[in-house]
Amino acid sequence: MAAFLTPAWINELDAAARTLALPTDLHLVVQQVVRDDDGEVAYVVEIADGHGRVRLGRVEHPDVSFTQDRPTAAAIAQGTLSAQAAFMDGRVQLGGDLRTVLAHASDLATIGDAFATLRAATTW
């Protein structure tokens, strides 16, 4: 079982993302940044040509970025807190164009559903 936010966990996200069947005309780059006392972990979810990819690191110009602390990120990943509720509570900071998030909400939900399958295999 991979531990949350480790390179092995990111690799498992990538494997899950590669199985998705998404609209071929969808091109979306989502930056995730999780901060804690030890620093931060950043990873990128890229959707292009009907498929997803996940990799560690940052991109210079994501379409949208989400920044949160580790407890918030863990609660969202575990499904005990919705990203929308965390945003409304000020626990998630959004960068980029909010219209992009809204326009692709169903696609982002599909990605989230694929990642949800990793919950049972993740060490929190």
RAVENMO-V455780 format. One record per residue. RES is the residue in three letters. OMEGA is omega in whole degrees, 0 to 359 (none if undefined). Layout:
BEGIN
res=RES omega=OMEGA
res=RES omega=OMEGA
END
This chain:
BEGIN
res=MET omega=180
res=ALA omega=178
res=ALA omega=181
res=PHE omega=175
res=LEU omega=176
res=THR omega=176
res=PRO omega=179
res=ALA omega=178
res=TRP omega=177
res=ILE omega=177
res=ASN omega=177
res=GLU omega=174
res=LEU omega=180
res=ASP omega=179
res=ALA omega=178
res=ALA omega=181
res=ALA omega=182
res=ARG omega=180
res=THR omega=184
res=LEU omega=171
res=ALA omega=183
res=LEU omega=178
res=PRO omega=183
res=THR omega=179
res=ASP omega=180
res=LEU omega=175
res=HIS omega=186
res=LEU omega=177
res=VAL omega=182
res=VAL omega=177
res=GLN omega=174
res=GLN omega=177
res=VAL omega=180
res=VAL omega=183
res=ARG omega=171
res=ASP omega=183
res=ASP omega=181
res=ASP omega=182
res=GLY omega=181
res=GLU omega=170
res=VAL omega=178
res=ALA omega=173
res=TYR omega=187
res=VAL omega=171
res=VAL omega=181
res=GLU omega=178
res=ILE omega=178
res=ALA omega=175
res=ASP omega=175
res=GLY omega=183
res=HIS omega=178
res=GLY omega=174
res=ARG omega=175
res=VAL omega=178
res=ARG omega=175
res=LEU omega=173
res=GLY omega=182
res=ARG omega=171
res=VAL omega=185
res=GLU omega=185
res=HIS omega=177
res=PRO omega=174
res=ASP omega=180
res=VAL omega=176
res=SER omega=178
res=PHE omega=179
res=THR omega=181
res=GLN omega=175
res=ASP omega=184
res=ARG omega=179
res=PRO omega=178
res=THR omega=179
res=ALA omega=180
res=ALA omega=180
res=ALA omega=177
res=ILE omega=181
res=ALA omega=179
res=GLN omega=180
res=GLY omega=179
res=THR omega=179
res=LEU omega=177
res=SER omega=177
res=ALA omega=180
res=GLN omega=179
res=ALA omega=179
res=ALA omega=178
res=PHE omega=181
res=MET omega=178
res=ASP omega=181
res=GLY omega=181
res=ARG omega=176
res=VAL omega=177
res=GLN omega=182
res=LEU omega=174
res=GLY omega=182
res=GLY omega=187
res=ASP omega=179
res=LEU omega=178
res=ARG omega=178
res=THR omega=179
res=VAL omega=182
res=LEU omega=181
res=ALA omega=183
res=HIS omega=183
res=ALA omega=182
res=SER omega=177
res=ASP omega=177
res=LEU omega=177
res=ALA omega=177
res=THR omega=178
res=ILE omega=178
res=GLY omega=178
res=ASP omega=178
res=ALA omega=179
res=PHE omega=180
res=ALA omega=180
res=THR omega=180
res=LEU omega=185
res=ARG omega=185
res=ALA omega=182
res=ALA omega=183
res=THR omega=171
res=THR omega=184
res=TRP omega=none
END
